[in-house]
């Protein structure tokens, strides 16, 4: 099973969403200067994108599929 990975890069911060098995959900990682400073487990990629919009102002259409 292949899992999708999305990223947005803003200045020195990478926002990454990694899909996991459906019963797990998806993770939103906030990576600054190469170190993970926050991670969130949510029910789906869509919920991660909404959280990133609310918390960090990352627009829903700015995510790039990288894997």
N, CA and C of each residue as an Amber inpcrd file, in Angstrom:
protein
   201
   0.8450000  -1.1860000   0.0000000   0.0000000   0.0000000   0.0000000
   0.8900000   1.2490000   0.0000000   0.6240000   2.1450000  -0.9180000
   1.3820000   3.3940000  -0.9890000   0.6100000   4.4930000  -0.2760000
   1.3090000   5.2420000   0.5310000   0.6920000   6.3380000   1.2610000
   1.0990000   7.6600000   0.6340000   0.1590000   8.5980000   0.5820000
   0.4410000   9.9130000   0.0100000   1.1650000  10.7900000   1.0220000
   2.0330000  11.6570000   0.4920000   2.7570000  12.6340000   1.3010000
   2.6230000  13.9830000   0.5980000   2.2390000  15.0010000   1.3490000
   2.0960000  16.3590000   0.8290000   3.0230000  17.2860000   1.5930000
   3.5080000  18.3260000   0.8990000   4.3610000  19.3050000   1.5720000
   4.0770000  20.7170000   1.1030000   4.3400000  21.6460000   2.0100000
   4.3830000  23.0740000   1.7230000   5.6460000  23.5870000   2.4170000
   6.4440000  24.3740000   1.6920000   7.6480000  24.9590000   2.2750000
   7.4460000  26.4680000   2.3550000   7.6360000  27.0190000   3.5560000
   7.5510000  28.4670000   3.7630000   8.7620000  28.8980000   4.5690000
   9.6140000  29.6820000   3.9380000  10.8490000  30.1510000   4.5590000
  11.6230000  28.9640000   5.1180000  11.8840000  28.9090000   6.4110000
  12.6690000  27.8080000   6.9800000  11.7910000  26.7320000   7.6060000
  10.5170000  26.6790000   7.2030000   9.5750000  25.7220000   7.7940000
   8.9640000  24.8400000   6.7030000   8.9610000  23.5450000   6.9760000
   8.3100000  22.5790000   6.0960000   7.0680000  22.0660000   6.8210000
   5.9490000  22.0960000   6.1350000   4.7170000  21.5100000   6.6360000
   4.5020000  20.2430000   5.8140000   4.4080000  19.1020000   6.4740000
   4.2930000  17.8220000   5.7710000   3.1150000  17.0400000   6.3210000
   2.3300000  16.4950000   5.3990000   1.2280000  15.6000000   5.7640000
   1.5720000  14.2200000   5.2310000   1.5590000  13.2350000   6.1250000
   1.8300000  11.8560000   5.7370000   0.6210000  10.9900000   6.0590000
   0.1140000  10.3470000   5.0380000  -1.0260000   9.4540000   5.1750000
  -0.5800000   8.1460000   5.8310000  -1.4450000   7.5820000   6.6470000
  -1.1870000   6.2830000   7.2600000  -2.3740000   5.3790000   6.9370000
  -2.4150000   4.2160000   7.5170000  -3.5500000   3.3170000   7.3040000
  -4.8430000   4.0280000   7.7090000  -5.9590000   3.7200000   7.0260000
  -7.2250000   4.4100000   7.3130000  -7.6200000   4.3770000   8.7860000
  -7.3360000   3.2980000   9.4720000  -7.7100000   3.2260000  10.8850000
  -6.8220000   4.1010000  11.7660000  -5.7010000   4.5670000  11.2270000
  -4.8020000   5.4650000  11.9700000  -5.1100000   6.9110000  11.6220000
  -5.1390000   7.2480000  10.3350000  -5.4090000   8.6090000   9.8920000
  -4.2370000   9.1950000   9.1400000  -3.8680000  10.4210000   9.4840000
  -2.7720000  11.1180000   8.8140000  -2.0770000  12.0200000   9.8280000
  -0.8060000  12.2810000   9.5670000   0.0010000  13.1080000  10.4540000
   0.3400000  14.4190000   9.7700000   0.2520000  15.5000000  10.5220000
   0.7480000  16.8050000  10.0760000   1.9950000  17.1000000  10.8990000
   3.1060000  17.2840000  10.2000000   4.3720000  17.6060000  10.8560000
   4.7600000  19.0430000  10.5330000   5.3030000  19.7470000  11.5140000
   5.8590000  21.0790000  11.3290000   7.3550000  20.9430000  11.5980000
   8.1530000  21.1970000  10.5710000   9.5930000  20.9840000  10.6410000
  10.2910000  22.3250000  10.4440000  11.0220000  22.7700000  11.4540000
  11.7650000  24.0330000  11.3790000  13.2430000  23.7370000  11.4930000
  14.0090000  24.3110000  10.5840000  15.4620000  24.1280000  10.5780000
  15.8390000  22.6560000  10.6790000  15.0880000  21.7950000   9.9910000
  15.4070000  20.3780000   9.9370000  14.9360000  19.5580000  11.1210000
  14.2410000  20.1790000  12.0870000  13.7750000  19.4580000  13.2720000
  12.2500000  19.5390000  13.3680000  11.6340000  18.4140000  13.6860000
  10.1830000  18.3880000  13.8890000   9.8710000  19.0840000  15.2070000
   9.1040000  20.1680000  15.1310000   8.7620000  20.9240000  16.3350000
   7.3280000  20.6800000  16.7960000   6.4880000  20.1600000  15.8870000
   5.1050000  19.8210000  16.2390000   4.6430000  18.6940000  15.3370000
   3.7840000  17.8540000  15.8780000   3.1190000  16.8600000  15.0370000
   1.7040000  16.6560000  15.5530000   0.8210000  16.4150000  14.6220000
  -0.5960000  16.2610000  14.9280000  -1.1100000  15.0060000  14.2360000
  -1.8100000  14.1560000  14.9450000  -2.4760000  13.0110000  14.3470000
  -3.9440000  13.3780000  14.1680000  -4.4100000  13.2770000  12.9260000
  -5.7960000  13.6110000  12.5940000  -6.4430000  12.4330000  11.8710000
  -7.7430000  12.5330000  11.6300000  -8.4830000  11.4390000  11.0060000
  -8.1840000  11.2550000   9.5210000  -7.7860000  12.3400000   8.8290000
  -7.5860000  12.2550000   7.3790000  -6.6600000  13.3650000   6.8980000
  -6.2420000  13.2540000   5.6440000  -5.4370000  14.2960000   5.0130000
  -6.2170000  15.6060000   4.9890000  -7.4990000  15.5340000   4.6820000
  -8.3250000  16.7340000   4.5910000  -8.3930000  17.4640000   5.9310000
  -8.5020000  16.7130000   7.0280000  -8.5360000  17.3270000   8.3600000
  -7.1770000  17.9650000   8.6670000  -6.0950000  17.3130000   8.2670000
  -4.7580000  17.9080000   8.4450000  -4.6350000  19.2220000   7.6880000
  -5.1240000  19.2480000   6.4540000  -5.0660000  20.4780000   5.6610000
  -5.8790000  21.5900000   6.3240000  -7.0480000  21.2560000   6.8390000
  -7.8750000  22.2540000   7.5270000  -7.1920000  22.7740000   8.7850000
  -6.5550000  21.8860000   9.5320000  -5.8140000  22.2860000  10.7260000
  -4.6610000  23.2150000  10.3720000  -3.9380000  22.8890000   9.3040000
  -2.8220000  23.7350000   8.8650000  -3.3250000  25.1140000   8.4240000
  -4.4890000  25.1670000   7.8310000  -5.0910000  26.4420000   7.4480000
  -5.4210000  27.2630000   8.6890000  -6.0770000  26.6330000   9.6540000
  -6.4830000  27.3370000  10.8770000  -5.2920000  27.7780000  11.7260000
  -4.3220000  26.8790000  11.9070000  -3.2060000  27.1510000  12.8210000
  -2.0760000  27.9610000  12.1860000  -1.8370000  27.7480000  10.8760000
  -0.6480000  28.3280000  10.2410000  -0.9370000  29.1400000   8.9820000
  -2.2020000  29.2130000   8.5740000  -2.5570000  30.0000000   7.3990000
  -2.1430000  29.3740000   6.0760000  -1.9580000  28.0460000   6.0500000
  -1.5740000  27.3430000   4.8240000  -2.8340000  27.0980000   4.0020000
  -2.9020000  27.6890000   2.8230000  -4.1150000  27.5480000   2.0100000
  -4.2950000  26.1020000   1.5530000  -5.5300000  25.7150000   1.3900000
  -5.8660000  24.3290000   1.0480000  -5.2910000  23.9080000  -0.2970000
  -5.1260000  24.8450000  -1.2170000  -4.6510000  24.4850000  -2.5630000
  -3.1410000  24.6500000  -2.7210000  -2.4150000  24.9160000  -1.6510000
  -0.9780000  25.1170000  -1.7710000  -0.1670000  23.8380000  -1.5360000
  -0.8380000  22.7400000  -1.1780000  -0.1390000  21.4910000  -0.8770000
   0.3480000  20.8110000  -2.1510000   1.5950000  20.3350000  -2.1240000
   2.1900000  19.6180000  -3.2540000   2.3370000  18.1400000  -2.9110000
   1.8230000  17.2930000  -3.7840000   1.9750000  15.8570000  -3.6020000
   3.4070000  15.4810000  -3.9480000   4.1350000  14.9290000  -2.9820000
   5.5450000  14.5980000  -3.2260000   5.8060000  13.0940000  -3.1460000
   4.8360000  12.3500000  -2.7240000   5.0520000  10.9060000  -2.6260000
   3.7670000  10.1640000  -2.4530000
